[in-house]
Amino acid sequence: MFVLEPGNPDQILQTLSNDLMSPYCPGRTISSCPSPQARQLEDHILEQAKEGKSREEIETALVARFGEDIVGYAPPPVLLYGGMLTGLAALVLLVMMGRRWSRRAPPAVAGGAGMTRAELDRLEDALDEEDGF
């Protein structure tokens, strides 16, 4: 398998083209945008990379030129961590409810109310013999 070096212009073009959103096609990356302007933007990125600029420098210039929307949507930390905390609290609550439910006494056997444990054991043994277990 051939792996390109991080400073390789083709690698920089590929990562930026796949990571950044197209200013010409809303909701699509630069690489997936069919617009001719997107191809020109890819050519511009490749030229910048061949001139020796790093991925970060090219990305910073593109953000300055097209705005923060080119980077894509990043949820505010409050929403991200709030959602994770809510999910964790729900999971803990479900585990606690499951443990409590599993500790409850088993329901009475239909028609067997008042049977002792020994009688229930004998009944189970008789049923197992009948079933051939």
Phi, psi and omega in degrees: 000133183265123180246127179281152179285152182299329181273002181290127181304321179295323178293318179298314178301314182298313183293316180293320181295327179273335184269327186267148179279146181282132175285352183257341180228097182304133177083005180235152175283168179300317183293330182269356181279126181279359184292140175299329178296327178294322177294322177295322178294320176298319177298319179296317178298316180297318177300315181298320180293322179292334177283355176102004179287146180279168178302316182296319179295317180294317180297318179299318179295321179292322177295319178296324183282317187251349180097172184295339182298338181292335181283338181103183183269127172237118183296148176300147182304327180298317179293318182296307182287328177296318177295320179295318180294319178297317178297318178296317179297319178295320179296316179298317179298317178296320178296317179297318179294320178297318179295319180294319180295320182287341180273349181297154178294143179295147181293154180294144179288136181299125180079359183247017180299132179091000179281143179279167179298321179297319179294320178296320178297316179297320179297316178298317179299317180296320179292322178295320177296321180294319180283347179088024179269000000 
